[in-house]
Amino acid sequence: MTEKSVGLRSERGPVLAAVMLSTGLVAIDSTIIATAVPSIVKDLGGFTEFPWLFSVYLLAQAVSVPLYGKLNDLFGRKPVILWGIGLFLLGSILCGVAWSMWPLIIFRVVQGLGAGAIMPTTITIVGDLYSVRERAKVQGYVASVWAVASVVGPTLGGIFSEWISWRWIFFVNIPLCLLAATMFVRGFNERVERRRTVVDYRGAVLLSAGLILVMMGVLEGGQAWAWNSPISVAVLGAGLVLLIAFGLAERTAASPVLPLWVFRRRLLVTSGQISIGVGAILLGLSSYVPTFAQDVLGSGPLVAGLALGALTIGWPITASQAGRVYLRVGFRACALIGTSVATLGIVLLLLLDEHSSVLEVAAFCLVVGLGMGLTAAPTLIAAQSSVGWADRGVVTANNIFLRSLGSALGAAVFGALANAVIGSGAVDPSRLTGAVHRIFIGMLIVAAAMVVLAALIPRSADSVTTDQPAAAPPVPAE
């Protein structure tokens, strides 16, 4: 393939554009609703229930990702991506017409199930469509979507909430979903190996039920109920029992929904554990940096959001260039550089106190983001490239799910650290500073572990950086 064949004007350009638009749906949705919460609560009520708007969406997205990954490998990418876009469209319409808080929460589940199909499938399509060397350039296109979404999402949310209606944060998805689906229908035609389809229904039910209970227990522990309460023990215990039963069932399944070899290959294990760390650090920063900037440094919500925005800007900047790095030095060295830079950024965050400026917060978050950009995408691409077409969906989905699991675990652990310092009284700036420092120390431990894991990535992973064509690439429609 020539260099000109990688881009929006190339033969595969329409599919890449569809992938970028579909990714943008999820990327914008992850940021647009936060600025609209006050307007939603004012209109629908239910202030105490509004955190469920985020947790049920994350829960539905996270637990469905492994299942969609398997469906990608069984039926091909095209039907799964169209199903995901359709569900996301349906959920958006229902959310836009919600008449009270609880229906809105339920409809967010539908949206989350759609996002759970979109994210792993778009990444898998890129893995099918482009070789490792080509992805070094394509990565820049996809990373730019997240950079734009980090600015467009909060801006649109504020505009719709203040001058039009919060309902348009959901209705705006309608034309975008229809356009993305049309682009996939007309431009994406893949080769799918027709074989006897065996669906592991038992494994799917056990995995879904177990993940729902574990994720719900982690997300709501210390929030909706105390960690040591009977309901917390029951929910987490039942989830773990179901996951153990799932592991036993998969050993004899003809076509397991999540093959256990995924957890035995060194590259897949290390990249998956790094993904958990990425999710935990991202959650910790996005949850506590704005709070620190507002309650300790006295900044307004907009300025605090811009400080965190440095993280989401730094990430795609280096992610767009990560391909050049791993092609030159290999996946292992690229991940080591990325995790080391992220660790440095977290060390700098520990220097913050009541006398720091918001610019310092933004600069340190930028350093962390730069490191994450050199870590997250390259390790996922390395994992993808170690398997063939028939297993790429499962491997991709597993990596994405583990990042969601890391975010959920981060929410639980960092929340417990903060509550241990702040307590139940009024939030005092000095105590909040101490709590945030504890969280930064926790993130530093996670980052240090990620450096070690990056060093454990096998050197054999770098052999794929010399490949030429993508494995079993989809064929553009005539």
MARNU-593167 format. One record per residue (C-alpha): z, x, y. Coordinates in steps of 0.5 Angstrom, whole numbers, plus 500, padded with zeros to 3 digits. Layout:
N
ZXY/...
END
This chain:
478
500500500/498503507/503502513/500497516/501492510/508492512/509487517/508480520/501481521/500484514/497480508/505479506/507477513/507470513/512470507/516475511/516471517/519465512/524469510/526471517/526464519/530462513/535468514/536465521/538458519/544461516/545467521/545462527/549457523/555462522/556463529/553457533/559452531/565456533/563455540/563447539/569446536/573444542/567439543/567436536/575435536/575432543/569427540/572426533/579428533/582431527/585438531/589440525/583439520/578443524/579449520/576446514/569446517/569453516/573454509/569449506/562451508/564458506/567456499/561452498/556457499/560463496/561459489/554457489/551464490/552466483/549460480/543460484/542467483/541465475/536460477/532465481/531469475/530462470/525458475/522463480/524464487/520459490/523452487/530455489/529457496/525450497/531447494/536451499/532449505/532442503/539441502/541445508/536440512/540434509/547437511/545438518/542431519/548428516/553433520/549431526/551423525/558424523/562419525/569422524/572429522/573428515/565426514/563432518/567436513/564433507/557434510/559441511/559442504/552440503/550445508/554450505/550449498/544450502/546456505/548459498/541458495/538461502/541467502/541470495/534468494/531471501/534477499/531477492/524475495/524481499/526485493/520482489/515483495/516490497/518497494/524501496/520505501/517499504/523496505/525501509/521498514/522491512/529492513/528492521/525486521/531482517/536486521/533484527/534476525/542478525/542481532/538475535/543470532/549474534/547472541/543466540/548462536/554462541/549461547/546455544/553452541/555453549/549450552/549444547/556443547/557443555/551440557/547436551/552434545/555438540/551434535/545438537/548444534/546441527/539437529/536444532/536446524/531440523/524443526/527450523/528448516/521444516/517450519/521455514/519450508/512449510/511457511/514458504/509452501/503455504/504462504/508464498/505464491/509468485/508470478/513467474/514469467/513462463/519462457/523458454/528456459/536456456/541453461/548455460/551449462/558451459/558457463/556454470/561449469/567454468/564459473/564454479/570450477/574457477/571460483/572453487/580454485/581461486/577461493/581455495/587458493/586464497/583461503/588456504/594460501/599461507/595456511/595449508/601451503/606457502/604462497/610461493/609454493/608450486/601448488/599455490/601457483/597451480/591452484/590460483/593460476/588454473/582458477/584464473/584461466/578458467/575464469/578468463/575462459/568463463/568471461/569469453/564464453/559468456/560473451/556468446/552465451/544465449/542466457/549467460/549465468/552471470/551477464/557481463/553487463/553486471/560489471/559495466/554499470/556504474/552503480/553495480/560496480/561501485/556497490/559490488/566493490/563496497/561489498/568486497/570492502/565490507/567482507/574484508/573489514/568484517/573478517/579482519/575484525/572477527/579474526/583478530/579482535/578476540/585474539/588481541/583482547/585475549/593475548/594482549/589485554/588478558/581477557/577470557/574468551/567470553/569477554/573477548/567474544/562480547/567485545/566483538/559482539/559490539/560490532/554485530/550489535/551495532/550493525/543491525/541497530/543502524/541497518/534497521/534505521/538505514/531505510/529512514/536515512/536513505/529515504/531522506/538523503/538518498/543512497/549515495/549520502/547514506/553510504/557516505/555517512/556509513/563508510/565515514/563512520/566505519/572509517/572513524/571506528/577503525/581510526/579509533/581502533/588504532/589507538/588501542/595498545/597493551/594498556/587499553/581496556/576491553/570496554/574501549/575495544/567494544/566501543/570502537/567495534/560498535/562504531/565500526/558496526/554502526/557504520/557498516/549498518/548504514/553501508/551494506/544494506/543500502/548499497/545492496/538495495/540500490/543495486/537491486/532496485/536498478/534492475/527488473/524482476/528478471/535480473/534481480/536474482/543475479/544482481/543480488/547474488/553477485/553482491/553477496/558473492/563479492/562480500/564473500/570474496/572480500/572475506/577470503/581476500/581479507/583472510/589472506/592479506/591480513/593473515/600475511/600482514/600478521/605473520/610478517/610481524/609475529/613470525/613463527/616464534/611464540/606470540/609476544/604481546/608487543/609483537/601481536/599488538/604491532/601485527/594487529/595495528/598493521/591489520/587495522/591500517/590495512/582495514/583503514/585503507/580499505/575503509/577509505/577506498/569505500/568512502/571514495/566508492/560511496/562518493/562515486/554512486/550515481/545520483/540517479/540511484/536515488/530516483/527509486/526512493/520515490/517509487/510506490/509499489/514493488/516491481/512484479/510482487/509475489/502474490/500471497/497464496/489464497/
END
